[in-house]
Amino acid sequence: MNRQPFSPATGASFYDYLVAERPDLLPSADGVQTGVGVANTPAGVAHGTTVLSLIFDGGVIVAGDRMASDGHSVSSRRLDKVIQTDAYSALAISGAVGPCLDMAKLFTTELEYYEKIEGRLLSLSGKANKLGQMVRGNLAMAMQGLAVIPLFAGYDLAQERGRVFKYDVAGGGTEEPDWVTTGSGSVQARGALKRGFKPALSQTDAIGVALTALLDAAEEDLATAGPDSKRGIYPTVMVITGDGVTQLSPDDVATACDTVAGEGSP
């Protein structure tokens, strides 16, 4: 028997509806067969690089550079890798850009659909678990080099604090107590986050630590871009608190980058 679209039989999950009724609309529905091992990203496929998130006193910061690479070439200088997914959460993408953006759109729709059907927000843990399920559903494509490796952050209204989650290529999710980074420049960014993070950081200090980490990654990783004042391109920075998600303006990010760069000068 054919179900009607958005039937209660599929529950409050738009993703589960697609899996059950329209798998052809899923980002991974292209007939790719799972191979052995994870391949490199195929030539001609744009690849998103360094993103990170860290907790501060009152919320969480999510940030990412703007470059997408294609091998040793620049594919885009203006890619937004940090995407607001609902009023209190954001997703940062690393991996093959096409599948990453498709998953981000589907995840955003999933949360909106749940809210409309249930009349309430999904819990932050529920959002994190659902994202892990979706990443796991992309495993066949990941084995062909089209990996989606996101990080997820949000403000937990029940616990009244910011929380961050990281994922592996198979969708395994882990909550981190302080910060997380992924992408090609994550090794360099990790050092700055380790040095700069401390419990109960202020929002201003947390933004500074995040930008320092991105600047360190840009110094050493060819696929990570630093601030580009000539083109007016700066990292994307989102702040999530109990008041919701706020994206810093390019002018504010530029000022913060100048402050960080000045503090790091001899």
N, C-alpha and C positions, 0 to 999 in steps of 0.2 A: 504494500500500500504506500502510495506517495504521500509524504508529509507536506504540509504547507510550509512555506518559508517562515522561519522564526517561530515554529511550533513549540509549545511548552514541552513537548516530548524531548526536545534537544536541550532543555534546561536553560540556565541563564548565561551560557557560554557561547559566544559567537564562533570561537575557534572550534569547539566541539561540534557545532552545527556544520561548519565547513568540512570537518573530518568525516562526519557521518553522511552528509548529503551532497556536498559539492567539493570533493577533494581536488577536483581540477582547478579550483580557484586558489589553492594554497600555493605559497611561493615556491615550495619544493616539488610541485607536481609537474615535473618535466621528463619523467621516465629515466632519470639518472639512476644507475645501478651502483650499489655500494661496492667499492673496491677494497684493496688491502692497503692500509695506511692512509695517512692524510697527505694529499698532493699539495704542491705549491699552487698559489693562485694562478690560473691560466693567463697567458699573455693577452693583453687588451682589456682585462678586467680591472677596474679601479679598486684600490684597496685603501680603506680608512685606517689611520694610524693611532696616535697616542690620545687616550682619554683617561680620566681619573675622577675619583670622588673621595671626599674626606668629611668627617663629622666635626662639627663645632658646637659650642654651647648654645643650643637653641635651634639646631637644624643641621643641614648637610649641604655641601658644595658639590656641584658636578661641573667638570670643565673638560675641554678638548681643543686641540689645535684644529686648523681648518684645511689642512692639506690632504689630498687623496693622491696616491702614487700609482704608477703603472710601471712596474719594474724599476728602472733607474730614472724614469721620467715623471714629471708632474702631470697628473691627470686633471686635477682641479685645485685651485687655491682658496675656494670659497665654500667648501663642503661644511654643512652644519651637522656635526656628529652627536651633538647633545640635543635631545628631543623631549619636549614636555609630553608626558603620556596621560596625565590627568591633573587635577587641581593640586595634588600633593606628591607627585612623583615625576621622575624623569629617567630616561634611558640614554646611555651613551654607547655608541656603536664602534666596533673595531672588526675589520674583516672585509670580505668582498662587498663593495658598496651597494650593488643592486639588491642582493638578498637581505642585507642589513636594513636598508630603507624599507623594503617590503615588509619585513618582520616588525619594524617599528610602527608602521602604519597599521598592520593587523593587530598588534598588541594594544595600540591606542583605541582602535575600534572595539576590541574585546572589553576593555575597561569601561568604555562609554556604554556599550550594550548591556553589560552586567548592571551598571548603575540604573539604566532605564528600566530593565526588567525587574530588578529587585527593589528599586527605590532607595538604594543606599550604596555607599562605596564599598568595594571589595577591600578586605583588610590588607595591610601592606604585605604580610606574610603570604596571603593568598595571591597577591599580584606577583610576588617573587616566584612562587611555585608555578604559576601559570606561564610565566616567561620561560622558566626552565623546561616546561613541557614543550613549548614552541621551539626552543633551541634544539631540543632532542629530536623533534620532528624534521629538522633540517639536516640530520646527520648524513643522509645519503649524499646530499650536495656538498657537505663539508668534506667528505671523503674524496671528492673530486676537486678539492681546492677552493670551493666556494663557501668558506666557513663564515659563520656569524658568531662572534664572541663579544657579547655585550657586558656592560655592568649596569646595575639598577640601583637607584637610590630614591629615598622618599622620607617624608615625615610621617611617623606613626602617631595618629591622633589618639589611639588608646593608650600608648605608652608615653606619649608627649616627648618624643625625641627623634632625631634623625637616625636612619639606618642605611647601610650599604651592603650590596650583594655582588658577588662575582660568579662567573660561570665558566665551565670548560666547554670544549667543542661538542661534547655529548649531552650538554644540558645540565650537568651536575652543578648545583648552586650551593654557595657557601656564604653565610653572613660574616662580615668582618667587623671587628669592634671599633676600628678607627679609620682606615683608609683602604683604597684599592685602586690599582691602575692596570691597564692592559694596552696592547698594541706594540708596535715596533720600537717605540721609545720608552717602553715601560721600565726597562732596566735602569736607565738614567733617571727617570722620574721617581722611581722607587727610592733612590738614595736621598733625593731632596725631601720626599715625604717622611722618610725615617728621621732625618735631621730636624725637620721643622715641626712635625706633629707633636702635640702634647695635649693632655686632657683639658677640656674646658677652654679651647681656643675661642677667641672672639671671632665674630664674622669677618671683620676686616683682616685679622691675622690669618684666618683660614684661606681667604681669597689670595693673600700674599703667598702663602705656602703652596697653594695650587698653581699659581702662575710661575713661581720659582721652579717647580717641578717641570712644567711645560717648557720653560726657557732652558733648563738643563738638558732636557730631552732634545730640543731643537739644536743645541750646540753639538751634540754627538751623533744624532740619528738623522741620516739624510732624508728620511721620509716624514720627518716631523718639522712643521713650519713654526718659526717664531713670529712675533709681531711684525707686520709689514706696514709701516707708517706711510710709505709712498703710495700704496694702493688703498690704504685705510682698512686693512684686514687685521683683525685681532682675534685671539682665542674666544671661544664661546664659553661663557660662565653663567651658570644658573644657581640661584640660592633658593633652597626649599626650607620653609619654616612652618610654624602653625598657621601662618597667614596665607600660605600657598606658595606657588612657584613664581619667582621673579628672575627675569633674565637681565643681566647687567648690560647697559648700553655700551656701544663701541667706545664712546668717549670715556666712560668710567673705567673700562678695561684698559684703555690706553694710559690713563693716569696711573692706574695700579701697576701696570707694566713698567712705567717710568720710575715709579717708586721702588719697585723690586730691583730694577737694573741699577739704580743709584745706590741702593744699599749693598749691592754686590760689587761695586767698584772699589779698586784699591784705595 
